[in-house]
Amino acid sequence: MQRFPRLFESMKLSALTIAVIASTAVLSGCAFVPAHFEGIATGEIPSGYVAPERTVGAVDQLEEGALLESPEVWFARWKDPNIKTVVEAALQNNTTVAKALANLRSSQAGLVSTTAALFPSANVGADAAKNRRNHASTDSYSADVSGSWTFSFGGKELAERRASNAQSAAAREDLKDAQAAAASQAVEAYLRMVLADIKTRTATENAAYFEKTYNLTKSKYANGLVGKDTLDAVASQLHSARASAASASQALKQAKTALMTLTHLPLTTLDAMKVDTVTEPEAGLAARISARTIAARPDVESARLNVVAAMESLSAAQASYLPDLRLSGSFGTQAATIGALGASGTSIGALMAALSAPILNWGSVYADTERKAAQLDSARAQYVDALFVALEETENALSAIETGLTEKKASQEALRAASSARAITDAKYAAGLTDYLDLLEKQRAYISAKQTLATAQTQYAIAHIELYRALGGGWVTSTKE
């Protein structure tokens, strides 16, 4: 018994069908042109910030490996194991990063969906039925394979696929941006915790100093060398120093809690992080930045890709003006018994070609096209805004680094001078050659200089974090362009 004879050997494609397919091939050659985005006019950007000329119609990207480093790699160069721990915890536990990762998965699923729409679909089915009529019953069994393919003369499916590709790439950049933000926020919080720790230790040291001074003054008072007013003044300063130490300790606890919120690290882990001085980046780090780095900032690149996606979406909307071709067919077998399925004479099949085009609904097509055009204009504006925000933040961060370096050097000199002056005054006071007010003035100047230096060192380090955020990640240092 011959099974599954060639069902379609007697079927002939009509001249109209052949003409439709031929026309499809010709028209599609003109329709499948990727969108091209030249970027904003060069004159709108300061000359020092013009990125290299690039073709961005496809989802091309600058070589990230030559421009930006991952947070783990870049912050490892600060040579502080605590920063390494903080960054790793922030990247693992930050909820914004988790949301960006979920958005990336969603956009990648959309890309798979639009890619699948480019290819024919096929289904396999089987059916069994029992019919009863006039006290007689009949059985019916069937099995079939069906398929269909929809093709737009305007290249709608390809445009939608390219739009999804750009959106997926933009989501990937958004993830990088979220990771950079999470790492920078955590490191900044860590630096502020270190500053609070230094201020706490300085305040404790100040209280111990005045306790020692009080004991010395008390001895002098007992020997009649100073009056009761001097002893009371020293006692007042001692209690004030102790209160300042308690306040500084509370500020340290708050700084640790803030870091715990960003990293989800337990307080016991943060308590174990002991640092004597503020961690600073390597010297000259901000002076070795590639001019192309700002063009690779994730949110700028994401905005550019969103423009590409909007252009492709507009192309897909415009393609709706042109006809769609739908080819569908099926073949199978139908018999009264399962064993007869596939036997000669049980084959069934169908082949259909349908051509559809908008006529009375052009208004809705036009409205959709206008919406997509407006979205494109909005995406372009957001791209320009993202670029200039990046320029502004970069300039501000570089200025802060320059100012911070000057303040740090001046604070170091001020501390050296204050330390020397205090040591001399301490010796004079112990020998009875100067009064308590002179001692108090020198001690206050020393404590102020010490805290000012710690603050200046922290602000200098934070300025590098701000530059890190402004560039969208850790830049690869380069000594030449």
Secondary structure, 3 states (H helix, E strand, C coil): CCECCCCCCCCCCCHHHHHHHHHHHHHHHHHCCCCCCCCCCHHHCCHHHCCCCCCCCCCCCCCHHHCEECHHHHHHCCCCHHHHHHHHHHHHHCHHHHHHHHHHHHHHHHHHHHHHCCCCEEEEEEEEEEEEECCEEEEEEEEEEEEEEEEECCCHHHHHHHHHHHHHHHHHHHHHHHHHHHHHHHHHHHHHHHHHHHHHHHHHHHHHHHHHHHHHHHHHHHCCCCCHHHHHHHHHHHHHHHHHHHHHHHHHHHHHHHHHHHHCCCHHHHHCCCCCCCCCCCCCHHHCCCCCHHHHCHHHHHHHHHHHHHHHHHHHHHHHHCCEEEEEEEEEEEECCHHHCCECCCEEEEEEEEEECCCCCHHHHHHHHHHHHHHHHHHHHHHHHHHHHHHHHHHHHHHHHHHHHHHHHHHHHHHHHHHHHHHHHHHHHHCCCCCHHHHHHHHHHHHHHHHHHHHHHHHHHHHHHHHHHHHCCEECCCCCC
